[in-house]
C-alpha cells in the first residue's frame, strides 16, 4: 500500500475552449487534496478567452501551447509531462463533481493496494448518475467513461499511448487494453465528475462506430467474429439515430 498520499496528474487537452476551461480549472484548484498537478495541453488556441484564461492561471498549472494532431495527441503529450502515480484525463467542458473528489479517493487513510490498475468511480451524465465496470462487455462497447476513471501510471509505463488516428475512440482502445492486459479495477462509490454532453464523444456520428469496430478488431483473436460485432455496432448507431430524430 502507498505510504504517503500519491501525486495525481490531471491532464486536460483543449483548443479554443473558452469559459468552460476556467470552470474546469477552478474545479481542480478547489480540491482540498493538494497532491496533484494540472497539465493543460493547448492546441495553439486562437480565441482571446482561452488565451486569457491560460495566462491567468499560468502560475498554478502546467501548460504547453502548440499545434497538435488532435485530442489524443494532446493527451499523449500530457502523459509525457506527467509525474504522478495516477493519471486522470478530463475534457475542458467537464469538471469535478465537488471539491472533495480527490480527498475521498486518495486522502489520508484511503490506502490503495499496489496491485490496482484503475480506480473507477461514478459520473453525473446530464442529470443521471452513471456507474461503470471493466468487464467482458468491452467486446461489445466501451464500458468505462474516461472522466470517471483514474489510471495507474504503470499502464502507460508498459507502453500504452493513445492512437492519434482515432478521433473519438482512443479511450475505448485504452480501456480495452486494460481489460485484455488484466489490470485490476477498484470500484468506489464516489462521484467523480460532471460530464458535459457537448463534447465530441457524446455526439452521435457514424465515425465513432467505425472507430469502435476498428478498436474491437485489434483485440478479437477470432477474426471471423468481427462482422457480427460490426453488425452490432451498426445496429446501435441506427437505433441511436432514430431515437435522436424522435426527440
ABEGO torsion letter per residue (X at the ends): XBABBBBBBBBBBBBGAEAAAAAAAAAAAABABABBBBBBBBAGBABAAAAAAAAAAAAABBBBBBBBAEAAAAAAAAAAABABABBBBBBAABBBABAAAAAAAABBGBBBBAABABBBBBBBBEABBBBBBBBAAAAABBABBAAABBBBAAAAAAGBBBBAABAAAAAAAAAAAAAAAGBBBBBBBBBABBBBAABAAABBBAAAAAAAAAAAAAABABAAAAAAAAAAAAAAAAAAAAAAAAX
